Amino acid sequence: MSVPVYEVFAIRVGTNAQRPARENFLYDACCGDPNASMPLDYYFWVIRNEQRVIVVDTCFQPATADRRNRQMYRLPEESLCQLDIDPAQVENLILTHLHWDHAGNLGLFPKATVHLQEAELRFCTGPKMAHRTVNKTYEVEDVMSALPPLFEGRLRLHTGAVEVIPGVTLHPVGGHTPGSQVVRVNTERGWIVLASDAAHLWANIRQRSPFPILDDLAQTLEAFIEIDRLADSEDHVIPGHDPLIAERFPHWNDDPHIICLHANPL
């Protein structure tokens, strides 16, 4: 039986244009001048074919962008509308983890079954959140927004790899957070991996130089190995925050913020 094939879109929501390279690597910036500009972009992702739509992560809200000094290009729901997707009708939503820039709009998806690793919910509702250095990458309102789906029976807490639907699988990798997971998707060009924050930038994973926000350094490095194993090639690894994504892949209908990851790199 053949595996279904999907389109996959990266939807760019905002940017941190003022970030220096040194802030994107745990140790030495490995891309020349550590003080050079090295922006981060903020994405979420859509997986779809004629039968199904899955949304991966939900990005953030304007108030959060203002508070955290990020530029926002477009509301997530506006980009979904461009793709003729009504978030209120989405049936499956994957959260790679619960950081502020990935879990800020759960209320847009009132019918969705939400897929999350159990370790992530345990961590961000546990005693380590008493440390400001740990909890500053979360928004308490976003974490709390995961509780209504839990009480409604819509939150699926996974404890390992799982197939969401044929051709779309989740794989826990940890490292960035205890419950970080990546998404493997079958496309017309092969199996791609949405690495999310398990690999912020291509430079992080290709040079084995981790992003500095992490829970476990060794596990972060092991995650790089697992991501490469799951993807058909390094061009099938999609990092979570790299502005080069918008340069390397074609855009949907010339939209500057919707990028076709199922198409071959330019």
N, C-alpha and C positions, 0 to 999 in steps of 0.2 A: 504494500500500500504506500503510495507516494505521500511525502510530507507536504502539507500546505505551504504556499509561498506568500510572503507578505511584503507590502510596502512599509517602509520605516522612515519617519520624518523626525528630524531634530527641529524643535521650535525654540527660537531664540527670544528670550523675554527681556533680558537686560544685560548690563555690563558693569565691570569695575575697571574703568579706563585708566585710572591713576596708579595701578599696582606695579611696583618694581619687581624685577626678576628675582631678587633675593628672597622675597616673601612666598615664592612658589616652590621652594625646595627646602628640605629639612636641613641639609648641610650647605655645601657650596652651590651657588647658582651655576648650572652647567651650560649656560647658553651665552657665554661672553660676559659682558659687563654686568655685575650683579645689581647695579643701580639703574640699568636700562629699563625702559618701560616694557612690561609684559602683562598686558591686560588679561582678565578672565571674562568670559561670557557665561551667561546663565541660560540653561536649556531645560526643557522637558521633552518627552518623546511620544510619538503616536505610532502604533503598530496596527495595520489594517489590511484586510482584503475585502472581497465583495460580501463575505458572510459576517465578519467580526471586526470590532474595534477594541483595542486595548490602549489605555493611556498609562504612561510610565512617569511617575512623579507629577507634582502640581505646582512647582516653583513657589512664588511668594506674592504678597499683596503690596499695593502702592505704599501703604503706611509703613510696612517693614522696609521697603526699599528706601524711603525717606530717612527712617531712623538709622539705617545702616549705611547711608551715603552711597547707594547704588543707583545708577541710571536705569530706568525702566522704559523699554521700547513700546511694549504693547501688553495689554492684559492677556493672560492665558486663554480666557474664554473667547477673546476676539480672534486669536489665531485659530482656535478650534472651529469657530464659525467660518473662517476662510476655507477650511477643509470640509465644510458641511457636516460638522460633528456637533451634536447637541450634548453638552456634558451631562445633562440630566438624564440622558438615555444610555450613557456608557455603562456596560455591564461588568467590566473588569478594569480595575485600577491597581497598578503595581507601585509600591513605594520602595525605592532602593534603600532608603534609610529616612530618618525623621529630622534631619537638620533643617534649619530655617528656610533654606533656599530650595528645598525639595518637597516640602509637605505643607505649604501655606494656603492651600485652597481646597481642602477636602470637602467643604460644604457645597462645592459646585457639582458633586457627583453623588446625589442622594440615593441612587439605586445601585451603585457599583459594589461588587464584591471587592474588598481591599486586601491585597496580598502583601504581607509583611513578615519578616523573620521574627520569631518569638523573642530571640535574644535582643533585638532592637527595642521592643516595647519594655522588656524587663529592665534594660539598661537605663532608658530615659525616664522611667518611673521609679527608679531605685535610689539607694542612698548616695551614690556617686554624684547625683545631680545637686547635692548640697555644695559642691565646689564650683565657684564662679568660673574658673578657668575651663571646667568641663561643660557647664551648662550654657555658656555664652554662644555656643553654636546651635542651640535649640531655641525655639520660641515656645514658652509654656502653653500658649493658646493653641499652637499647632499640635503639640503632644496631646493636649486635652481633646482636640477634635477627633482623635482616633478612638476615643471611648464610646461615642454614640454608635459607630459601626460595630464595635465589639458587643455592646448590649443589644443591638438589633440583629446580631447573628451574621453581619456582613463582613466582619474582619476575619480573614483566614491567616492564622499565625502558623508559619511553617518552621520546621526544625531541620531543614536540609534542602537538598535540591528537589525540585518539583516541576512537573509539566502543568502549566496553566491551561493551555489548549495545545493541540498538536502543532508542532513547529515553534512553540514559544516556551522556554524553560527558564527557571530561576535557579541561581547557584549562589549559596552563601560563601562569602570570601573573607568577611571580617576585615581587620586592619584599620581602616578609616574609622569605623565604629564597630562595636561588637556584633551588630546585626546587619552590616552592609551586605547587599546582594547585587549581583549583576544579572543581566537579561540576555539570553541567547535566542536569536531569531533567524529563521530560515528565509532568505530573500532570493531574488532572481540571480544575484551575484554570489550566493553562498551564505554560509552561517556568519552572521555578524554578532558582536557582543557589545551591548550598551554597558559600558564600564561604570558610568556614573562617577561617583567620587572615589571609587577604588583606583582610578587613574584620572586625575584632573586634566592633565595635558599629555599629549603624545611624548613630550620630553621626559615626563615623570616615568612612564612605563618603559620607553625604549632605552633610556639611560639608567634605569633602575635607581632613580633618584627621587624618593618619595616627596609628596606634598607634605608640608609641616604639620597639618592638622591630622592627627592619627591617634588611635587607641593602642595599637600594638605594632611596633616597627617590624619585627620579624614576620608577623602575619601580613602586613602590607606588602612585603617583598614576595611572600608566598602567593599572595593574591595576583601579583603581576604574572607569575608563572601559570597560574590557573586560567587567567584571562587569555593569555597567549595560546594555551592548550585548547580552549573552547572555540577560539576564532579560527577561520580558515586561513588567515594571513594577518600580518600587522596592519594592512589596510582595512581589515575587517574589525579592528578594535576601534571603538568610538569612545573617546574620552569625554568626561563630563562637563568640561569648562573651556575647551580649547577654541579660541577665535578662528583658528585655521580651518575648522570644520566648514565654516561658511565660505572659505576660499577654495577648498579642495573638492567639494561636491556641488552638483548642480542645484539650483533653486527651483521650487515648485511655482509655476506660473510667474516667474521672475519676482516672486515675493522675497524681499531681502532677509526675512526672518523665518522662512520655512525651507528647510534643506532636505534633499532627497538622499537618504543614506543607503537606500536599496540600489541606487544607480552607481555605476563605476566612477571612481575618482576622476576628476578632470586632469 
